[in-house]
Amino acid sequence: MQLDLLHCLQARYGQAFEWPDELNAGQCEALARIADHSSHRAWADQPVSDALLRVLAACALSAPSKSFLQQADLIRVQRADLREKFNHLIPSMPWIADAPEFWVVCANGRRLRHLFAREGKDFVNEHLDSFFNASIDAGLVLMNFIRAAEEAGLVCCPISVIRDQASLVSSWLALPAHVIPLAGLCMGYPLAKRNLLPRLGLEASVHLDRFDDRHIDQQLAEFDQRWMQAQSISGKLQSAWTKDKQKQYSEAQRADWGAFVREQGFSTD
Ligand SMILES: Cc1cc2nc3c(=O)[nH]c(=O)nc-3n(C[C@H](O)[C@H](O)[C@H](O)COP(=O)(O)O)c2cc1C
């Protein structure tokens, strides 16, 4: 298992890692499973049991929570007609319709405000930090849900494009003020193993004592090279990551998100 972890990291980062002697076999296996993460977009024809989903939701919601405010909720989309709506929402992503399970992770600032409203008190923290805290809680729960699912042998694909139609999705899910959809989550058993996607070298994103991106262009060029190699190994069209991402973000995306968040009652000031 020691080799698996180091191989995984080598594949991900294109550099060798020294073996940390303090790791025991169990710890090594746990880290290898984290390092081996992949988003999946194809699923085995096998349902996920209600009992397992309940355990996974409980694990997901065990994530840390800002000021212990517990501002994240999970919605399982199960009713057939509702699921149909999500299945057709983004035709370019058929893996949503194919997924045995589809959940929506929400940031919920409503409970906190309710503590004040039920006593007729003003909520004096209606500002951007409040929105941010609920969103971070939801992001942590999303990650914990994915981790828990992967530990149980499932695979996942988060779906943030549901936010392209945030008002519609919110009306389908009856989301009240101060509750917003952070992301959908497809889940199921894997159809096949996926190749790991590389990540930027650690030099690009791990800093010591101060932020330093003086070598950003060199680091991006190094990553582009590994990315193209990974693509050619998996038989995909070769294009540089830097070009891809520039192209993807050369058109405005979800520019109405701020307006939606404000409509839901959060302040962005
Ligand atoms: C918040 C978030 C939203 C995402 N939204 C989508 C999405 O809408 N559709 C999709 O196919 N993948 C989505 N992904 C998956 C990413 O594309 C994926 O994590 C990334 O390409 C890296 O691949 P990996 O997870 O296999 O390492 C999302 C991931 C995150 C973290």
The ligand as a Tripos MOL2 file, in Angstrom:
@<TRIPOS>MOLECULE
LIG
   31    33     1     0     0
SMALL
NO_CHARGES

@<TRIPOS>ATOM
      1 C1        -17.8630   22.7790   -6.6490 C.3       1 LIG1
      2 C2        -17.6620   21.8790   -7.8530 C.ar      1 LIG1
      3 C3        -18.5450   21.9510   -8.8970 C.ar      1 LIG1
      4 C4        -18.4170   21.1030  -10.0050 C.ar      1 LIG1
      5 N1        -19.3440   21.1640  -10.9940 N.ar      1 LIG1
      6 C5        -19.2880   20.2780  -12.0060 C.ar      1 LIG1
      7 C6        -20.3140   20.2530  -13.0000 C.ar      1 LIG1
      8 O1        -21.2330   21.0670  -13.0110 O.2       1 LIG1
      9 N2        -20.2490   19.2920  -13.9500 N.ar      1 LIG1
     10 C7        -19.2430   18.3600  -13.9940 C.ar      1 LIG1
     11 O2        -19.2580   17.4980  -14.8510 O.2       1 LIG1
     12 N3        -18.2390   18.3780  -13.0700 N.ar      1 LIG1
     13 C8        -18.2370   19.2990  -12.0860 C.ar      1 LIG1
     14 N4        -17.2640   19.2940  -11.1230 N.ar      1 LIG1
     15 C9        -16.1690   18.3000  -11.1770 C.3       1 LIG1
     16 C10       -14.8720   18.9450  -11.6400 C.3       1 LIG1
     17 O3        -14.9560   19.1590  -13.0300 O.3       1 LIG1
     18 C11       -13.6940   18.0170  -11.2700 C.3       1 LIG1
     19 O4        -13.5860   17.9680   -9.8810 O.3       1 LIG1
     20 C12       -12.3840   18.5180  -11.8840 C.3       1 LIG1
     21 O5        -12.4180   18.3950  -13.2910 O.3       1 LIG1
     22 C13       -11.1990   17.7180  -11.3660 C.3       1 LIG1
     23 O6        -11.3870   16.3560  -11.6650 O.3       1 LIG1
     24 P1        -11.3090   15.2340  -10.5240 P.3       1 LIG1
     25 O7        -12.3580   15.5580   -9.4910 O.co2     1 LIG1
     26 O8        -11.6230   13.9360  -11.2480 O.co2     1 LIG1
     27 O9         -9.9380   15.2550   -9.9820 O.co2     1 LIG1
     28 C14       -17.3510   20.1680  -10.0500 C.ar      1 LIG1
     29 C15       -16.4400   20.1240   -8.9910 C.ar      1 LIG1
     30 C16       -16.5950   20.9630   -7.9000 C.ar      1 LIG1
     31 C17       -15.6100   20.8810   -6.7610 C.3       1 LIG1
@<TRIPOS>BOND
     1     1     2 1
     2     2     3 ar
     3     2    30 ar
     4     3     4 ar
     5     4     5 ar
     6     4    28 ar
     7     5     6 ar
     8     6     7 ar
     9     6    13 1
    10     7     8 2
    11     7     9 ar
    12     9    10 ar
    13    10    11 2
    14    10    12 ar
    15    12    13 ar
    16    13    14 ar
    17    14    15 1
    18    14    28 ar
    19    15    16 1
    20    16    17 1
    21    16    18 1
    22    18    19 1
    23    18    20 1
    24    20    21 1
    25    20    22 1
    26    22    23 1
    27    23    24 1
    28    24    25 2
    29    24    26 1
    30    24    27 1
    31    28    29 ar
    32    29    30 ar
    33    30    31 1
@<TRIPOS>SUBSTRUCTURE
     1 LIG1         1 GROUP 0 **** ****
